[in-house]
Structures are given as C-alpha cells and as structure tokens.
C-alpha cells in the first residue's frame, strides 16, 4: 500500500489578512516580506541567520520557529501534497492540492510574497469534521503538519466523505482536557517565571484577599517560617489566625518542612503551607492528622486562581492574562 500523501495546515495571518489571496488567487502564502526569494537558501542554519538579520527585534526563541516555517514552505512542501486552511471568517475548512512549486511573487502581494499555487475543493462547514481534526488544524503556528486526522482531509480532497468520528464523545472529552491542561501549564509557567521568592508570597496574599481574608506579609529576608498572617478582620483580632508558609519552587515538600510550620501554630490557630510543587505522602499524612493544618499544592494554587481570577489584583491579571470561554464538556451522560 502506497504511503498516504502529506497534509499541511496553514493560516492566512493572525486575522485572516491573506484570506482573499488564498481563495480568489488560488494560492497559499506566508508573510515575512522583509526576506527575499526563499529558494536561495537550503539549511535551517541559513534560514535562522536570514530571519535574525531581517527581524532583529524578534525574540531569540522565535527565530528558529520562523526559520523552520520558511524552510518547510520552500523545500518540504511539494506538488501533489494536500493543504488545509481553516477560514475563520466563513467558519469553513478548505482543503486543496498543491499544484505548483515555491514562487517569490511580491508583485501579487507584497505582504505575502512567498507563494504556491493550489487547487481548492469547496469550503466545508466545520461540523463535517471531527472535533479532534478541528483542534489539530487550530494550531497557533502559521504552517504545520497535520498527522493525527489527515485521513479526514485526504478524503475531502479525493471527493469522498470525510471519515467522520465514530466516537465524537470521547474526542470531545480529550480536546476539552487538552485545552484545560494547556491553560494550567501556561498559568503555572507564568507564576513560576515571574514570582520567585518574596513576590510569590505577595501573590498568595492577594489570592487569600480574593478569598475574603485580610493579610499581613512578612518583609523580605528571614521570616522564621511564617510568610503571611491571614485573618478575617482588618486588625487581626478576630480568630482564627492563619499562619502561612509559601515555597515558590516546584520541588516536593517533605514531612519535616510541614511539621516545622506546624510547630509554630499555637492553639486556636491554623497553618497553611503553599507551594508550586507537591507534597510527599508523609507530608500529606501528617496534615491529615491535624485538624488545623492545610496543604496547598501547585494544582490547588491553580484551582484557586481560576476560582477567584476576577478578584485578584490587576497586575497579576496582566501577568497571567486569561479570558472566559466555553469548552465542551464530556458527552457520555448526555442524551441526544
């Protein structure tokens, strides 16, 4: 059996700027208009050097990504392969066959000069494709390989019905989990990068404030194991007093560290240990044996951020920008 053809996914700019070029001129194209004819370079290193020279203000980490896109468009794409374009304005999926070699055509569109000719099938409604296929072609990258659901798009290109999902419910749940996990990873990375040490204590205090507590933060420097004092009233006279220790690292906290905090918790007080990492079984067991001690792991911190995001300080919203959206829930228990 012959190998299935390669399927590429492509976007027409962040806001669909090249959509008309794609669909009316029957081409696919990418930008990077400061760079000339891509055919004159071959290797990834050559493309990286060209990108770095043409776009000196771009972040260093973006250079190899852009270089890879340009190299693949010029040299890895080929006639007879298929390309998928998710059209945002029409909410349709266009599948086409690449019919021409790479061409540098700034005369057709100066902003999107790197082009290849394509023969398109008619755009199809997104509902004709599985949720997994839609998620895959929703990649944030300008140009990418479609692997997991290529068969659906190949079927369309060959004039057949797409192999619609047999198990939409399962795919929907998987996609929802992936979106949630990516969001959690994003937030955790932002907190870990920008809130090391004392700034993390300030962030935790802000979270506690969003939950309704008043807080006092220990100044930077030796804190004798207590980073935050939290209480329900303004002056701190009304019980219970919560003594909080925070760790901004993602290392696992052991029982000894938790026990040390608890040794500073007096009768009628509560202890709270907050970390971006996790806790050993011994630490969890110790906390369970104490009615006035709680542990908050990195996952718990994220849950608290999501639950109280609207109430946290604006500076933290700027650091971890999120917006409310809807994602599909599992359909296993939903009747048609």
Long-range contacts (C-beta under 8 A, 24 or more apart in sequence): 4-150, 4-151, 4-154, 5-80, 5-81, 5-82, 5-154, 6-78, 6-81, 6-82, 6-145, 6-150, 7-81, 7-82, 7-83, 7-84, 7-145, 7-146, 7-147, 7-150, 7-153, 7-154, 8-77, 8-81, 8-82, 8-83, 8-84, 8-143, 8-144, 8-145, 8-146, 9-83, 9-84, 9-85, 9-86, 9-136, 9-137, 9-139, 9-143, 9-144, 9-145, 9-146, 10-83, 10-84, 10-85, 10-142, 10-143, 10-144, 11-85, 11-86, 11-141, 11-142, 11-143, 12-85, 12-87, 13-112, 15-88, 16-87, 16-88, 16-89, 17-111, 17-112, 18-109, 18-111, 18-112, 19-87, 19-89, 21-108, 21-109, 21-112, 22-85, 22-94, 22-118, 23-87, 23-94, 23-120, 23-123, 25-108, 26-96, 26-117, 26-118, 26-119, 26-120, 27-108, 27-115, 27-116, 27-117, 27-118, 28-83, 28-85, 28-96, 28-98, 28-115, 28-116, 28-118, 29-109, 29-112, 29-113, 29-114, 29-115, 29-116, 30-69, 30-70, 30-73, 30-112, 30-114, 30-142, 30-143, 31-111, 31-112, 31-114, 31-142, 32-66, 32-70, 32-114, 33-106, 33-110, 33-111, 33-112, 33-113, 35-70, 36-104, 37-104, 38-70, 38-71, 38-73, 38-74, 38-102, 38-104, 38-114, 39-74, 39-102, 39-104, 41-71, 41-74, 42-75, 43-71, 44-68, 44-71, 47-71, 65-141, 69-141, 69-142, 69-143, 70-114, 72-143, 73-102, 73-114, 73-116, 73-143, 74-102, 74-114, 75-102, 77-102, 77-116, 82-150, 82-153, 82-154, 82-157, 83-118, 84-137, 84-146, 84-153, 86-126, 86-134, 86-137, 86-138, 87-123, 90-123, 91-125, 91-126, 92-123, 92-124, 92-125, 92-126, 93-123, 93-124, 93-125, 93-126, 93-128, 93-129, 93-134, 93-137, 93-153, 93-156, 94-120, 94-121, 94-122, 94-123, 94-124, 95-120, 95-121, 95-124, 95-153, 95-156, 95-157, 96-120, 96-121, 96-157, 97-157, 121-156, 121-157, 121-159, 124-156, 124-162, 128-162, 128-164, 129-162, 129-164, 130-162, 130-164, 130-165, 130-168, 130-171, 131-165, 131-168, 131-171, 131-172, 131-175, 131-328, 132-165, 132-171, 132-174, 132-175, 133-162, 135-175, 135-178, 168-331, 169-330, 169-331, 169-332, 172-328, 172-330, 172-331, 173-328, 173-330, 173-331, 173-332, 175-327, 175-328, 176-327, 176-328, 176-329, 176-330, 179-327, 180-327, 183-322, 184-299, 184-302, 186-320, 187-302, 187-305, 187-320, 187-322, 188-276, 188-298, 188-302, 190-319, 190-320, 191-276, 191-301, 191-319, 191-320, 192-248, 192-250, 192-276, 194-319, 195-248, 195-319, 196-248, 197-248, 199-248, 200-246, 200-248, 200-276, 201-227, 201-228, 201-246, 203-316, 204-228, 204-244, 204-246, 204-274, 204-301, 205-230, 206-312, 206-313, 206-316, 207-301, 207-304, 207-305, 207-308, 207-312, 208-242, 208-244, 209-311, 210-308, 210-311, 210-312, 211-304, 211-308, 213-242, 224-264, 225-260, 225-261, 225-264, 226-261, 226-264, 230-272, 239-268, 239-269, 240-268, 240-269, 240-270, 240-292, 241-268, 241-269, 241-270, 242-269, 242-270, 242-271, 242-272, 243-269, 243-270, 243-271, 243-272, 244-271, 244-272, 244-273, 244-274, 245-271, 245-272, 245-273, 245-274, 246-273, 246-274, 246-275, 247-273, 247-274, 247-275, 247-276, 247-277, 248-275, 248-276, 249-275, 249-276, 249-277, 250-275, 250-276, 250-277, 250-298, 251-275, 251-277, 252-277, 252-278, 252-279, 252-280, 253-277, 253-278, 253-279, 253-280, 253-283, 253-295, 254-279, 254-280, 254-282, 254-283, 255-280, 255-282, 255-283, 255-285, 255-286, 257-283, 258-283, 258-286, 258-287, 258-293, 258-295, 259-286, 261-293, 262-286, 262-290, 262-293, 265-292, 265-293, 270-294, 272-296, 274-301, 276-301
